[in-house]
């Protein structure tokens, strides 16, 4: 069906965290080890105990250091242990240009409840692993990297529980933290520019603000939409879902690859409407979706189903007035004004670095320049007119600052996370 967003299936491969946890897009991709660490699940090797395999911590008693889980043969090199399977997502959640390494561990003999559309149902004992790092020079990974943190998302009998391990300056050990911290970092980005950032490690409560409250916590990227892409397990590119099926990890056989719906690389070659849908899904939909999520009541829904062209354009903010922006509208009237990114609240919030204005409200200090450019191009290409557009911008004065008109004395990070300011 022709539409503003285009057909669902014209795409080329990937997605996003099994993720958040499997978690979110961008140039944050690092080089994964090319080993098939999932072979133990296929061979029947017991990887549930002992120093040669994964050693899960007892429920409610997480280990003080990362190495005690035995998830890696070499954690510094991010080389996974037996039964720990590397993967990637199609549309990553931007994290201040950090590279990410993702891994999945499923206890021996257990199965993943597979779904074509919904989040996969992982068995108790599953561990999702995501390490964040800054490449010394994004143009040349061989120059090394600075490991920042490794997050574990552990499925216990009472639900998913997050654990965060922060790497020391010597890069020899990662120690568990619950209150979050900031890591002063310097790196060279893909353009050759030297960047500095106080990279923020989230607190456990921050983790739940995206993944849901205790008892409702779930993965973000653990679904077909995000994981239906290729990964090199040592013998060349192989589809991740087909690989997991071959290892016998699903309770049912997935549909053939040509029948599966998935996201696209937001910065690839697919049509821009598809790339924007994928970007918004990876970076915004964990809060902005119907149901019980943080921004459900906003009516500004950016999950893949809600941005379908058959749905109301108001869901994606087109000519929609915000319901509770908390003063963070930058003096603009509508979330998205067709053809006018400079009048769109969405652009203001993506371009802002003010804690009370920026979106997403957590997980970034920097502006995602590539994501901003993508959304701006998309809005510029939209046709139509809102009922009462904001006053035109004086062309001679240039575009307004993304923080212009934002009331920094109202709203809060908590309000932003809850109703996402819309």
Number of C-alpha atoms within 10 A of each C-alpha: 9 8 10 17 20 16 15 18 14 13 18 14 18 25 33 36 32 32 30 28 25 29 29 30 29 25 19 22 19 17 11 20 16 15 16 19 22 22 16 19 24 15 10 11 13 17 24 18 12 10 14 15 22 25 16 22 13 9 13 8 8 17 16 15 16 23 18 15 17 23 29 22 17 12 20 15 13 19 18 27 24 24 28 29 26 28 26 29 36 31 32 32 30 24 24 20 27 24 23 23 22 27 25 22 25 24 20 18 11 17 18 19 14 22 18 15 13 11 19 20 17 22 16 18 20 21 26 30 28 26 22 24 22 25 26 19 20 25 13 12 13 11 10 14 19 21 27 25 24 24 24 21 23 23 22 16 11 12 14 26 23 21 20 28 24 25 24 15 12 8 14 10 16 22 16 19 18 15 12 16 13 13 16 10 15 17 20 17 20 15 9 11 11 12 12 12 16 15 22 19 24 20 17 16 16 18 23 18 19 24 25 21 15 13 10 13 20 26 25 26 30 26 26 27 28 33 28 25 27 21 22 17 22 12 10 9 12 14 19 23 24 18 17 17 17 12 15 17 23 20 14 13 14 17 12 8 13 7 10 14 17 28 32 32 27 28 18 12 12 16 15 19 25 25 24 26 27 32 32 25 32 33 26 21 26 27 28 30 24 20 10 12 20 23 25 20 19 21 19 30 27 26 24 20 16 22 26 21 18 13 11 12 18 17 21 24 23 22 22 22 18 21 13 17 20 22 18 31 28 24 17 23 20 23 25 26 27 21 18 22 22 22 25 28 28 28 24 29 27 21 22 23 18 17 18 25 31 27 26 21 23 19 17 21 19 20 19 18 11 14 22 17 12 18 22 19 17 20 22 15 16 18 11 11 13 14 8 9 16 15 9 9 13 9 7 6 7 9 12 14 13 22 20 15 15 23 16 16 10 13 19 18 18 16 19 25 21 21 22 29 29 28
